[in-house]
Amino acid sequence: MPGPEAPLERWEFSRPDREPGAILSRTLGSGVCGTDAHPWQGQPAGVPYPINPGHVSVGRIAVQPPSPARAAARPASRAFTPICQR
């Protein structure tokens, strides 16, 4: 989202560096909910544009840490962050 009421754009990013033991996931899709509409409408004031809306994502694990940390990283597991409760 480049700015308030501006058309949404598709962005490509280079592969980020991983912290030791971290998993790198490739986002395949991301949902946008009503909470994401507020910045598009310019609310609240002071939003640092551009921003990347969407906080509900689906992806695949692209890089796993080497063993033994891999034992804790289960590809079949799901992660959920209850940011939007509606």
Secondary structure, 3 states (H helix, E strand, C coil): CCCCCCCCCCCCCCCCCCCCCCCEEEEEEEECCHHHHHHHCCCCCCCCCCCCCCCEEEEEEEECCCCCHHHHCCCCCCCCCCCCCC
